[in-house]
Amino acid sequence: MAVTVLIRRKVTSDTGELLENIYRELVALAVQQKGYLSAESMRRVDVPDEHLVISKWEHIDDWAKWLISESRMEFQERIDALINSKTRFEIYE
C-alpha cells in the first residue's frame, strides 16, 4: 500500500534558500530509489519558518530503506547543520 510521509522542519529565514537547494539535490537522488513516487516542498504561509515536504512511496518498506540509507543520512546531516530543531517524520497510508 502506498504511503505518504510528511517531513516537517523549522527553518531560520537566512537558511531557507540553501535548504531549498539541498531539497532539490535530495529529490534528484530519491527519484532513483525503489518505490519513490513523488515529493513536494512547501513553506507555511502563516508561519514562514515552517517547511513541509510531502513524499510519496509505493510501500512503507521502500520508505524505510530510504530513511536509513547512507546517502539520505548524509543529506540529513547537512540539513541538521542548517536548522535549530529536529526534523519530524509522519507516515500516513
C-alpha positions as CSV (number, residue, x, y, z in Angstrom):
1,M,0.0,0.0,0.0
2,A,1.3,3.5,-0.9
3,V,2.4,5.7,1.9
4,T,2.7,9.5,2.3
5,V,5.4,10.9,4.5
6,L,5.1,14.4,5.9
7,I,8.5,15.8,6.8
8,R,8.3,18.9,9.0
9,R,11.2,21.3,9.8
10,K,11.6,24.7,11.4
11,V,14.0,26.8,9.4
12,T,15.5,30.2,10.1
13,S,14.9,32.7,7.3
14,D,18.6,33.1,6.5
15,T,19.0,29.4,5.6
16,G,15.7,28.8,3.7
17,E,17.2,29.2,0.2
18,L,20.2,27.0,0.9
19,L,17.8,24.4,2.3
20,E,15.7,24.5,-0.8
21,N,18.8,23.7,-2.9
22,I,19.5,20.8,-0.6
23,Y,15.9,19.6,-1.1
24,R,16.4,19.6,-4.9
25,E,19.6,17.6,-4.6
26,L,17.9,15.1,-2.3
27,V,14.9,14.7,-4.6
28,A,17.2,14.1,-7.5
29,L,18.7,11.2,-5.5
30,A,15.3,9.9,-4.2
31,V,13.8,9.5,-7.7
32,Q,16.4,6.8,-8.3
33,Q,15.2,4.8,-5.2
34,K,12.9,1.8,-5.5
35,G,9.3,2.7,-4.7
36,Y,9.7,6.5,-4.9
37,L,6.6,8.2,-6.4
38,S,6.9,12.0,-5.8
39,A,7.8,14.8,-3.4
40,E,6.7,18.3,-2.9
41,S,8.2,21.0,-0.8
42,M,6.3,23.9,0.8
43,R,6.7,26.8,3.2
44,R,3.9,27.6,5.6
45,V,2.2,30.9,4.7
46,D,1.2,32.0,8.2
47,V,4.4,30.7,9.9
48,P,7.2,31.3,7.3
49,D,9.9,29.3,9.3
50,E,8.0,26.1,8.9
51,H,8.8,23.9,6.0
52,L,6.9,20.8,4.9
53,V,8.0,18.1,2.4
54,I,5.3,15.6,1.2
55,S,7.0,12.5,0.0
56,K,5.1,9.6,-1.5
57,W,6.3,6.0,-1.7
58,E,4.8,2.7,-3.1
59,H,5.4,0.8,0.1
60,I,6.4,1.6,3.7
61,D,9.4,-0.7,3.3
62,D,10.7,1.4,0.4
63,W,10.5,4.5,2.5
64,A,12.1,2.7,5.5
65,K,15.1,1.7,3.3
66,W,15.5,5.2,2.0
67,L,15.2,6.7,5.5
68,I,18.1,4.7,6.9
69,S,20.2,4.8,3.7
70,E,23.7,6.2,4.0
71,S,23.1,8.7,1.2
72,R,19.9,10.1,2.7
73,M,21.6,10.3,6.1
74,E,24.4,12.4,4.7
75,F,21.7,14.9,3.4
76,Q,20.0,14.8,6.8
77,E,23.3,15.8,8.4
78,R,23.6,18.7,6.1
79,I,20.1,19.8,6.9
80,D,20.6,19.4,10.6
81,A,23.6,21.7,10.4
82,L,21.4,24.4,9.0
83,I,18.3,24.2,11.3
84,N,18.0,24.5,15.0
85,S,15.3,21.9,15.5
86,K,14.6,18.2,15.0
87,T,13.1,17.0,11.7
88,R,9.7,15.3,12.3
89,F,8.6,12.5,10.1
90,E,4.9,11.5,10.0
91,I,3.8,8.5,7.9
92,Y,0.3,8.0,6.5
93,E,-1.4,5.4,4.3
